[in-house]
Amino acid sequence: MRYAINGNISIAEVLEYDVVVVGAGIAGLYTALNIDENLSCLILAKESIEISNSWLAQGGIAAAIGGDDTPRFHLDDTIAAGAGLCDEEAVTVLVNEGPGDIANLMSLRVPFDLDEYGELQITREGGHHKNRVVHAGGDATGRETVKTLAHIVSLRKNITFSGHSCLFDILTDRERVTGAVIRCNDSEFLLIKTNNIVIATGGIGQVYKSSTNPSVATGDGLAAAMRAGAAVTNIEFIQFHPTGLWTPVRESRDFLISEAVRGEGGLLVNSAGERFMESVHELGELAPRDVVARGIVSELQRGGGDHVYIDIRSKPEDYLKTRFPTIYTECLRHGINIAHDRIPVRPVQHYLMGGISTDLHGRTNISGLFACGEAANTGVHGANRLASNSMLECLVFGRRAAEYINNSGAASENAANPLPQGIPERPLAVPEYSAVRAAIKDLMDTNCAVVRTVPGLKYAFEKVTAALAKLEAVFDGSNDYIETLNIATVAKAILEAAIKRPESIGSHYIV
């Protein structure tokens, strides 16, 4: 299906901008801040600034800024974690330019945590052989970075921020971007005329039942780009964070126990208090995430049960309150004092390693369409993302996309209304979206998680394909409709890609 919109929708207003950035996490905000101030820029947020993967990000940002570290060491760790599928040229750009973007964030007054000498606190996470992860607010790096960038965005006269704006379709003419159709405040459709769209919409967590992602992570930018004809690669590589907080009653979003807890000495133990990762990998608890997630699944299969534990009781309570205030408080809400109790954890969906294929400047195969952050596949992550490389990727490649736009004569040249003629009209209907979503989530959790089988993938693909066909045959113009359509579109693409890769590699593990 080329367009999600119906042929007879009513456009309430037509707007025009030089650049449209879809997404208001770190990737979107940083991209917008690097757009030339002579260009008009619109940022679209599906909800508010506070609802994004970036806002929830705990761990930190990785960059080779320590005295005993080098970009080459960072590159080696990244490629090792990516199981040989990383694009070395993209990783080279990431590790060489990343320290400069950290310095820029400091100049913008992002409140990174400092030591007693006023120097950046640098810690270590899974897959890193050096301490190179900076953090803010203890375990609130994403929130503190987003708050700072959003404040600066609000002061820029060339940037307009539009909340509660849901992307329906990317418009093109002869493989060039001409605009977008969005729905504002769950009511009116608007047409945005532009020659440049940057997709920075984050992840696809709502494709799964168990995810650390917020409710808005329904793969909207990825699905819209696919409908427009953008190439998508490596989306079979889904990162399952090893340590989502296990609770007896499932909540709408799984709370993440940051890898930094293990970086600060937290040990993974089974119900008997025995460590089990030492025999799995030389880095033990700090092995790459796919290795740790499979180690936990294997331990649960061996010993039964539905969770293992992180034991960080070796650290004083005052230290834990300061270093991990968010985790400490959230665990207390569930009756767990991490200074005295072990933390129950299990693997949950966390991050999409693949996405919309881009070059080193965020460009896709469609002229004027760019992507950065989790929605993009820059080639940095390969088959398994190295911890805390995600926010660095947002910064480096968001800035690079902006720089390319600035140098490309980006001022909008659209005079005519770019809404295509002849879009088919589909019957109005309101499927039972909650039931469709629940069925897809169950299929993905069961058949396309940490450990997969080819028969399971094929079964899920058949069921999801049938669900998608029913959604594509109707239209009702609601956010529920477009989100469910996007979830089904992305789920089908993930399953198809997984089936086409029969061998195990990185986070794609076949038995």
N, C-alpha and C positions, 0 to 999 in steps of 0.2 A: 504494500500500500504506500503510495507516494505521499499523501497528505492525511493528517488526522482530522483536519477541519472538514466540515461539510460544504457542499457546493452552494448552499443558500444561507450561510451565516451572515449576520448583519455586523458591519464594521462601524463602531461608534465614533472612532477618531483615528486620524492618520497623523503620525508624528515622524520626524526625520532627525537622525543623528549620524555623525561621522562614524562612530564606533558604538557597538552595543556589546556589553559584557554580561553574559548570562551566568549568574552565580555571585554570591557575596561572601564567600569564604576568603581565605588568605590568597588563593590564586586569583580570584576575581578582583579583590580590592587592590592587590599589589600591581596587577596588570593596569587597572584604571589609573593608579597613581603615577604610572610610568608613561601614560599616554600624553602626548604633547598638549600643553594647556591651550593651544590654538585650535584644537579639535574638540568638538562636542562629543561627550561620552555619556551613555546611559548605562547604569548598572541595574539589572533586574534581579530581585531576590524573591524567591517563591514564598517565603514567610518573612521573618525579620532577621536582623543580623545575628541574633542569639541562637538561631536554629540552623546549625550546619555542622558538618564533620569537623571543620576547622575549630569552631568554638569548643567542641568537646575534646580536642586533641590534648593529651596529657603529657606525653613523654618529652618531646623537645625537638630541636632542629640539629641535625648532624652536619658538621663542617670541620675541616682539618685546621683548627686554630690553636691546638695545644703545642707546647714546645717540643714534644717528642713525636709529633704527628706530621704527616705530609699529605698532599693531595694523592700521591701515588699509593700510599697505604690505604686511604679511603677508597680509591678506585679498586684496589685488590679485594677489599672486604665486600664492596658492592657487587663485583662480578662473581665472587665466590658464592654469595647469598643467592644471586640470580641464576645459579646452576648452569652457567655458560651461555645463557640466552640474552644477556644484556648487549646493547649496542655500545661498544667501547668508546666510540666517538662521542655519543651522548653522555656517557658517564664521565668522560674526560672534561667535557664542558661543565657538568654539574660540580665536580670536585674542585676544579680550578677556579670557577667563578663564584662558587658558594660562599667562601669566606668574605668576599666583597659585599654580597647581599646581607650577610650577618652584620657587617660593619654599617651598612646602610640602615638596617633596622635599629641599630644602636643610635645612629644619628637622628632617627625619627623618634627616639626615646621609648622604644619598646622596653619595658622594665625587666630585663633579664636579671636573674639572680646572681649576686656577686658574693665573693668570699670576704673574709675579714680584711683582706688587703685591697679590696675594691676591684679585684679582677673577676672575670667571668667564671662562675662555677661550671665545671665541665665534668660530665659523668659518662658512663658507658652503658650500652644496651646490647641486646642479643646480636651476635654476628660481627660485632666490632672488636678489633684487637687493641684499639686505643681509646682512651677517653676523648670523646669529641662531640658530645651532645650537650648543647646549651638549653637552659630551661627558664621559665618565668613563672612566678607565683607558685613555686614548688612543683606542682603537678598540673598547672593550668596554663601551659605555654600557648596553646591555641587561643584560649579566651583572651589572654592579655595582649597577644599580637593582633587579633581581630579588633579589639576595642581601640587600640592605638591607631591602626590603619583606618578604621571607620571614622574616627574623629578627624583625621587629616582629610579624608575624602569629603567630609561634610563642609570643609573650608574651601574646597576647590570650586571655583566658579564655573568651570567647564564641565563638571560632573553632576549629573542628575541621578538621584537614587529613587528607585521605584520598588517598594515592598509589595508583598501579596500579588506578585505578577508571575503567572504560570506560562511558560513557553509551550505553544502547541506545535508550530511548524516553522522551519527555515525555508524561505522563498529563494528560488534561484532562476536564472535565465541564462541558457547556454553555459551551464556549469560555473556560473558566477553568482555570488550572493547578491540579492536585491532587497532583502528585507526579512521580516519575521512577523508572525501572528502570535499575539499573547492574549491572555485573559486576565483581567485585573479585578481584584476584590471579589472573586467568585461570581462575576456578573458580566461585564462588558468585554467584547473583543476589540482589541486595538491592532492597527497595522503599523509597524515600524519600518520606515524606509531607511536603508543603510547599505553601504558597500562592505562593511566589516563587522563580523560577529565573532566574538570569542566565547567559546563554550568552556565554562569553569564551574560546572554544576556538581562536581563531587562524585559520590559513589552510588552504589546500586543495592544497598543493604536491604531494602524492603522486598527484594526478590527472595530473600530468605526469612525463615521464621525467627531464627536466633541471630541477632546482629547488634553490633555496637552503634550502628548508624541511626540517626534520627528519622522521624516519620517522613521527612521530605525527600529522603534518598531513594527515589523511585526511578533513577536512570533517565530523567527527562531529556537532558542534553544529548546523551548517548543515543537514545532512541530517535530523537528528532534529526540528528546528524545522519543516522542510518537511513531514515526515510528520504533524506535529501541526497543520498548516494555517497556519503563519506565512507572511506575505507576504515574498517575496524579490525584490529589484530590483538591476539594474545588474551582475549577475554575469558578463555577457559582457566586462566590463572587467577584464582580467587584466594586471597589470604585470609586464613582463619587465625585470629589472634588466639594464642594458647590459653590466655588467662582472662576470660570473661568471668565476672562474679556469678557464682551459682547461688540461686535462691530457691527455696522450696515452692514459691509461687512465682510463676513467670510474669515478668513485667513487660511493658511495651517496648523497651529498649534495654539491651543487656549492658550493664555497667562494666567498663574496662578497668582491670587492674594492670596499670602500666608496666611495661617491661622494665622501666626504671626501678621498680621495686626489687626485681631480681638483680638489676645492675648494682643496687646498693646492698646486696647480700641476701636477699630472699631466696629460700630453697624450696624446690618442688618436692613434695613428699606424698606418699599414698596414705590410706586411712590408718596404716600401722605406724606412720611416722617415718617411713623408710624413703630415702632418696632413690630415684630411679633413672635420672638423666645422665648420671656419670658414666654408665655403661653404654649409653646410646651415642654420645658425641663427646669429642675432646673438650668442647666448651661447656659441657654440662647444661645447666639452666640457661646459659647465654648462647646456646646454639641458635642458628637461624630459625625463624618462626615456624616454617613448615616442618622442620625436624622436631621441634618441641611439641607442636600440635599432634603429630603422629605418635610421638613418644607417650603423650598423655592418653591418646585413644588406645594405644597398645596396652598401657598399664590398666586402663579401665576394663578392657576385654579380658585381661589376665586375672584381675582381682575382683571384677564386678563393681557395681556402684555407678554413679553418674557424675562424680566429680573427684578431683584430687585437691591438694592444698598448697598454698604458699605459706611458708613459715619465715616471718621476718621478726620474730620475737627476740632476736639477738640485739636489736637496736632499742635504745631508750625511747620511752613514750614521747618525751618532749621533742626529740629529734624527728620522730615519725610525724608528729603534728605539724612541724615546720616544713619538712621536706615533702610530705604527701598530704596536705590539708584536705584536698578534695576526696581522696581515697579514704582517709581516716574518718571524715565526717559521714561519707556515704555508708561505709561499713558499720559505723555506730548506729546508723538508721536501721540496719538489719540485725542489730544486737551483737555485732562483732567488734571487739576492741583489738585492733591489729597488733597492739603491743603485748597482748596477753593471749590472743586466740589465733589459731591458724585460719587462713582465708580460703574458703571453698571456691574452686575455680574449675572451668571447663573451656574447651575451644568454642569460639563463636565467630561467625562471619564478620570481617572487619574491613577489608580493602580490596579493590579491584586493581590488579597489576597492569592489565591491558587496557584497551579503550580505543578512542579515535586516533588513527595513525597520524603522526605529525613528523615534521622534520625538525631541525635544530632551532627553528624560529617559530615553532608552534603552528606552521602551515599544514593544512590538510590537502587532499587531492581536489578540493573545491576552492576556486579562487575567492578570496575574501572570507573564508571560514577558517578560524583558528581554534585550537584547543589547548588547555593547560591544566595542570593539577591532576586529580584522580581520574577525571573523565578522559584524559589523553593517554595515549601510549607513545611516550617519547623514546622508549627503548631503554630507559634507565633501570627499570626494575627486573627485567627478564622474567624468570619463572617464580621469583620469590623476592619481595621487597625487603631490603635491609632496613632495620628499625631506624626511624626518624629521618629517613631520606625523603619522606613524602612532602613535608613542609618545605624542605630545601628545593625540591623539584618545582613546587608551586612558585617559589620566588624566582628561581633562575629562569625557568622557561616562560613564566608569565611576563617577566621583564623583557625577555628576548622577543616575545610576540609583540609587545608594545613598541619596542624599538623598531621592529620591521614595519609595523603599521605607520609609525611616525615618518619613516624614510621612504614610504611608498606612494606619497601623494594621496592620502587617505580621505580627503574631504569628499563628502557625499555628492554624487553627480546624478542621482535619480531624479527625474522630472515626472515621469509617468507613475501611475499607481501600479506597483509591482504584483498585485494579487492576480494569480494566473486565472485564465478563463477555462471553463470546461471541467472544473473539479466536480466529480460525481456527487450526486445527492444520495445519501443513504437514509434508510428509514430511522425515525426517531424511536429509541428504545432505551430502557434503563435496566440493564442486567443487574443481577445480585452481585455487586462488586465485591463485597466482603467475602462471599463464598468462593468467588473466582480467585481472589488473592490468597485465601487460606489454602485452597487446593494447590496452587502453584508453589507457595511457600513450603508446604509439606513435601511436595515432589522434589524440590531443590534440596531441602534439608536431608532428605532420605537418600537421594541418588547422586547429588553433586556437591558433596561436602569434603571433609578432610580426606576420606578414603572413598574411592569410586569403583564401580564395576561397569563394564561395557553394556551388559544387559540392562542394568539400572538406568544408565544414561539414555539408552534407546527407548526404554519404556517412558521415562519422563519426557523425552523429546516428543513422542507421539501424543501424549496427553496435553502438553503445553501448546503444541502446534494446533490442536483442535480448539483449545480455548482461545487462542489468538485469532483464529479464523472467525469465530463467532463475534468477537469484539470488533474486528475490522468490517464486519457486515452491517454494523449499526452505528449510531451517533446520538449523543444527547447533550454535548457541549459543556459538561460539568468537569470540575477538576478530578472528581472520582473517576470519570471515564478516561481522561487522558493519562492519569497515573496508572490505572489498571492496564490500559493498552500498552503503556511503556514498560511496565513490569513484565508483561507477557512477551513483548518484543525482545527485551534484553534476556529474559530467561531462555527463550528459544535459541537466541544467538550463542549464549554461553554453552548450552547443551550441544548444539551443532558443532561448535569449535572443539569441545571436549571429546566428542565422538570421533572427530577427524584426527585426534592425536592419541593413538592407541598405546603409546609408550609412557611410562611414568617419568616425570621430570619436575623438579621443584614442588610447587604446591599442587600440581596435577598428578595425583597418585592413584594408579590403577591396580587392582588386585584381581 
